[in-house]
């Protein structure tokens, strides 16, 4: 959390803090989110389509971008989405959520693939 001024990110990291002790999954997510914004991951829709299985939950600790097409129904949680990427995921009947929403629904981080 060194030097970050993004209020949304600070709040997310505060919510994740209790989980990092017990869960290697959330520890990895926090490690990725605390990187500088230049080093944070960005994943295009085609990569999600290529590496995720139908019906799977994918987490991107960064931004989802719109390059490519989605042919699978994949639920995606990310720190940020481009508007076009949201449309493409929703058109493929996928669900979009924030990392905080994923934390509330799946506190253990079970059966979630990290991409990026």
C-alpha positions in Angstrom: 0.0 0.0 0.0 3.1 2.2 -0.3 2.1 5.6 -1.5 -1.2 4.7 -3.1 -3.7 7.5 -3.1 -6.5 5.5 -4.7 -9.3 5.5 -2.1 -11.0 2.5 -3.6 -7.8 0.5 -3.5 -7.0 1.5 0.1 -10.5 0.3 1.1 -10.2 -3.0 -0.7 -6.8 -3.7 0.9 -8.3 -2.9 4.3 -11.0 -5.4 3.6 -8.5 -8.1 2.5 -6.1 -7.6 5.4 -7.7 -10.1 7.8 -7.8 -12.8 5.0 -4.1 -12.7 4.2 -3.1 -14.4 7.4 -5.2 -17.5 6.7 -5.4 -17.7 2.9 -2.5 -17.9 0.4 -4.9 -17.1 -2.4 -5.9 -13.6 -0.9 -2.2 -13.1 0.1 -1.3 -13.4 -3.6 -4.1 -11.0 -4.6 -2.9 -8.4 -2.1 0.7 -8.8 -3.3 -0.5 -8.1 -6.9 -2.7 -5.1 -5.9 0.0 -3.4 -4.0 2.2 -3.2 -7.0 2.5 0.3 -8.6 -0.2 1.1 -11.2 2.3 0.7 -14.0 3.1 -2.8 -12.9 -0.4 -3.9 -12.1 -1.9 -6.5 -14.4 -4.1 -5.8 -17.4 -5.7 -8.7 -19.2 -7.6 -8.7 -22.5 -10.9 -10.5 -23.0 -9.4 -13.0 -25.4 -7.0 -14.2 -22.7 -9.8 -14.8 -20.4 -11.6 -16.7 -23.1 -8.5 -18.7 -23.9 -7.5 -19.8 -20.4 -10.7 -20.0 -18.5 -13.1 -22.9 -18.6 -16.9 -22.5 -19.3 -18.7 -21.5 -16.1 -15.4 -20.7 -14.2 -14.7 -17.8 -11.9 -11.7 -15.7 -12.9 -10.0 -12.9 -10.8 -7.8 -10.2 -12.5 -5.9 -8.2 -9.9 -5.8 -5.2 -12.2 -7.8 -4.1 -15.3 -9.8 -6.1 -17.8 -9.4 -4.7 -21.4 -11.6 -5.3 -24.4 -9.3 -6.8 -27.1 -10.7 -10.0 -28.5 -14.0 -11.8 -28.2 -15.7 -13.9 -25.5 -17.3 -17.2 -26.5 -17.6 -18.8 -23.0 -19.7 -17.9 -20.0 -17.1 -16.9 -17.5 -17.6 -14.9 -14.3 -15.0 -12.2 -13.9 -13.9 -10.3 -10.8 -11.4 -7.5 -11.3 -10.2 -4.2 -9.8 -11.2 -2.3 -12.9 -12.9 -3.0 -16.3 -13.0 -1.0 -19.5 -16.6 -0.3 -20.6 -16.2 -2.4 -23.8 -14.8 -5.4 -21.8 -17.9 -5.3 -19.5 -20.2 -5.4 -22.6 -18.3 -8.4 -24.1 -18.4 -10.4 -20.9 -22.0 -9.7 -20.3 -22.9 -10.6 -23.9 -21.4 -14.0 -23.3 -23.7 -14.3 -20.3 -20.8 -13.9 -17.9 -21.1 -12.0 -14.6 -19.0 -9.0 -13.7 -18.0 -8.2 -10.1 -15.5 -6.3 -8.0 -12.9 -8.0 -6.0 -14.7 -6.9 -2.8 -17.9 -8.5 -4.0 -15.9 -11.7 -4.7 -14.5 -11.6 -1.2 -18.0 -11.3 0.3 -19.3 -14.2 -1.8 -16.3 -16.5 -1.6 -14.2 -15.6 1.5 -12.0 -18.6 1.2 -11.2 -17.9 -2.5 -12.1 -21.5 -3.5 -12.3 -22.5 -7.2 -11.1 -19.1 -8.5 -8.5 -18.8 -11.2 -6.1 -15.8 -11.1 -5.2 -14.5 -14.5 -2.7 -12.0 -15.6 
